[in-house]
Protein backbone atom coordinates (compact mmCIF):
# COMPACT_ATOMS: atom_id res chain seq x y z
CA UNK A 1 0.00 0.00 0.00
CA UNK A 2 1.30 3.41 -0.98
CA UNK A 3 1.43 6.41 1.31
CA UNK A 4 -0.83 8.08 -1.25
CA UNK A 5 -3.56 5.59 -0.33
CA UNK A 6 -3.51 6.36 3.37
CA UNK A 7 -5.73 8.80 5.19
CA UNK A 8 -5.85 10.11 8.71
CA UNK A 9 -9.38 11.43 9.16
CA UNK A 10 -12.94 11.17 7.92
CA UNK A 11 -14.44 14.31 6.39
CA UNK A 12 -17.72 15.24 4.73
CA UNK A 13 -17.25 16.85 1.33
CA UNK A 14 -20.03 18.95 -0.15
CA UNK A 15 -19.17 18.90 -3.87
CA UNK A 16 -19.82 21.79 -6.22
CA UNK A 17 -23.13 21.73 -8.08
CA UNK A 18 -24.70 23.97 -10.72
CA UNK A 19 -28.13 25.44 -9.95
CA UNK A 20 -30.48 27.81 -11.73
CA UNK A 21 -31.50 30.86 -9.70
CA UNK A 22 -34.91 32.53 -9.89
CA UNK A 23 -33.72 34.82 -12.70
CA UNK A 24 -32.70 31.84 -14.84
CA UNK A 25 -28.95 32.27 -14.33
CA UNK A 26 -26.77 29.23 -13.83
CA UNK A 27 -24.47 29.49 -10.81
CA UNK A 28 -22.46 27.12 -8.69
CA UNK A 29 -22.66 26.37 -4.98
CA UNK A 30 -21.76 23.68 -2.51
CA UNK A 31 -24.20 20.78 -2.57
CA UNK A 32 -26.59 20.37 0.35
CA UNK A 33 -25.80 16.64 0.44
CA UNK A 34 -22.35 15.67 1.67
CA UNK A 35 -20.22 12.64 0.83
CA UNK A 36 -18.05 10.98 3.52
CA UNK A 37 -14.45 10.32 2.49
CA UNK A 38 -11.36 9.09 4.32
CA UNK A 39 -8.65 11.63 3.43
CA UNK A 40 -5.20 12.79 4.46
CA UNK A 41 -5.16 16.18 6.21
CA UNK A 42 -2.03 18.12 7.21
CA UNK A 43 -1.47 21.65 8.49
CA UNK A 44 0.06 24.26 6.22
CA UNK A 45 2.61 26.66 7.64
CA UNK A 46 1.72 30.27 7.04
CA UNK A 47 4.10 33.13 6.57
CA UNK A 48 3.77 36.75 5.71
CA UNK A 49 0.48 38.59 5.66
CA UNK A 50 -1.82 35.68 6.56
CA UNK A 51 0.16 34.82 9.69
CA UNK A 52 0.42 38.44 10.81
CA UNK A 53 -3.29 38.97 10.23
CA UNK A 54 -4.13 35.89 12.31
CA UNK A 55 -1.86 37.10 15.14
CA UNK A 56 -3.01 40.71 15.13
CA UNK A 57 -6.77 40.19 15.00
CA UNK A 58 -8.49 40.71 18.29
CA UNK A 59 -11.56 38.76 17.25
CA UNK A 60 -11.38 35.00 16.88
CA UNK A 61 -13.85 35.11 14.02
CA UNK A 62 -11.25 36.61 11.70
CA UNK A 63 -8.36 34.24 12.30
CA UNK A 64 -7.42 31.78 9.56
CA UNK A 65 -6.52 28.14 9.57
CA UNK A 66 -5.12 26.51 6.44
CA UNK A 67 -4.74 22.77 5.80
CA UNK A 68 -3.81 20.49 2.91
CA UNK A 69 -6.14 17.69 1.89
CA UNK A 70 -5.38 14.71 -0.34
CA UNK A 71 -7.98 12.19 -1.43
CA UNK A 72 -7.02 8.55 -1.73
CA UNK A 73 -6.02 7.47 -5.24
CA UNK A 74 -9.17 5.34 -5.58
CA UNK A 75 -11.15 8.61 -5.40
CA UNK A 76 -9.22 10.28 -8.24
CA UNK A 77 -12.43 10.82 -10.26
CA UNK A 78 -14.25 12.59 -7.39
CA UNK A 79 -14.39 16.25 -8.40
CA UNK A 80 -13.96 19.04 -5.88
CA UNK A 81 -14.70 22.46 -7.36
CA UNK A 82 -14.00 25.97 -6.15
CA UNK A 83 -17.41 26.24 -4.46
CA UNK A 84 -17.09 22.93 -2.60
CA UNK A 85 -17.07 22.84 1.19
CA UNK A 86 -15.34 20.34 3.49
CA UNK A 87 -16.50 19.56 7.03
CA UNK A 88 -13.53 18.52 9.19
CA UNK A 89 -14.51 17.55 12.73
CA UNK A 90 -17.47 19.94 12.73
CA UNK A 91 -15.55 22.88 11.25
CA UNK A 92 -16.38 24.04 7.73
CA UNK A 93 -13.52 24.74 5.30
CA UNK A 94 -13.58 26.23 1.80
CA UNK A 95 -11.44 25.19 -1.14
CA UNK A 96 -8.76 27.83 -1.71
CA UNK A 97 -7.48 28.13 -5.27
CA UNK A 98 -6.92 25.30 -7.69
CA UNK A 99 -5.53 21.94 -6.58
CA UNK A 100 -1.81 21.26 -6.88
CA UNK A 101 -1.50 18.60 -9.58
CA UNK A 102 1.27 16.01 -9.24
CA UNK A 103 1.77 14.06 -12.48
CA UNK A 104 5.22 12.55 -12.00
CA UNK A 105 3.98 9.09 -12.86
CA UNK A 106 0.69 7.16 -12.85
CA UNK A 107 1.73 5.54 -9.57
CA UNK A 108 2.49 8.80 -7.76
CA UNK A 109 0.08 11.19 -9.46
CA UNK A 110 -2.38 12.90 -7.12
CA UNK A 111 -4.11 16.19 -6.29
CA UNK A 112 -3.48 18.28 -3.18
CA UNK A 113 -6.21 20.71 -2.19
CA UNK A 114 -5.66 23.75 0.01
CA UNK A 115 -8.52 24.39 2.40
CA UNK A 116 -9.06 27.55 4.40
CA UNK A 117 -11.26 28.24 7.38
CA UNK A 118 -11.85 31.91 8.00
N, C-alpha and C positions, 0 to 999 in steps of 0.2 A: 504494500500500500504506500502510495506517495504522500508526502507532506501536503501536496495540493488537494488531497482527498480528505484531509482531516478538518474538523471543525472544533470549536470550543464553546459554542453557545447556540441555543435555539432563539430564533427571531421570527417575527411576523412581518412579512413584506407585503405592502399594499402597492401592487404594480400600477403603472400608468395606464389610464384608459382615456379614450376619446368620447366626449359627450357633446350633444347639441344643446345649446342654451335656448332660452325662450325667444331670442331674436333669430334663431336659425343658424347661429355661428357654431362652428366646430371648435372645441377647445379641449385641452387635456387636464386631467386631475388625477389624484391618487384614488384608486378603487376603494369602495367601501368594504369590500370583502378581502381579507388578508389571507396569505398563504404562509404556512409554517415551513421554515427551512433551517437546517443545521449548517451554520456558517462559521468561518474563522473571523474573529474580531480582534483588532489590536489598536492600541492608542497611537496617535500621531503627535509627534513633538511639534510644538508651535514656536515660531520665532517672529520677531518683528512686531508689526502692528497688531496682529490678532492677540498675541500674548500680552502685550502692554494694555490693550483694551480690556482684556479679561481681568487683569490685575487692578486696573484703575477704576473700574466700575464699582460704584457703591451698591448697586442693586443686583441681586443674584439673577434677576430675570434677563439681564443683558450679557451674562458671561457665556462663553462658547466652550463647547467640547467637540473635538474632532477625532474620528476613528476611521480606520480602514476596515473594509469588509470584503471577503473573498468567498464566493460560492464554491461548493464542491464541483469538481469537473463534470460529474454526472448531470449537473444543473446548467451546463453551458448554454442551453437554448432558452433558459428562463430570462426574459428581458426585463431590465430595470431601467426605466426612463427617468428623465429629469424631474418629473412631477411625482415620482414614486416616494413613498414614505416607508420607514423601517422602524418597527417597535422593538427596542432592545430593553428587556427587563422593565417594561412599563414606561420607558422614556422614548418619545418620538423623535426620530432623526430624519433629516432631509438629505437627498442625494445632492452632492456639491460638485458641479462640473461633470465632465465626461469621465468614463472609467479609464484607468490606465490599462492599455492593452499589451500583454506580453505574448509575443508570437515566436519565441526562440525556436521551438519545435512543437510538433503535435503533442508530445508527452508533457511538456512543461508550459504550454500555452494556457493563459488564464486572464481573467479580468479582475482588477482591484478597484473597488468603489471607495470614494471618500464620502463620508457621512458627517453632517454637521448638526449639532443641536444648539439652538440659539435661545 
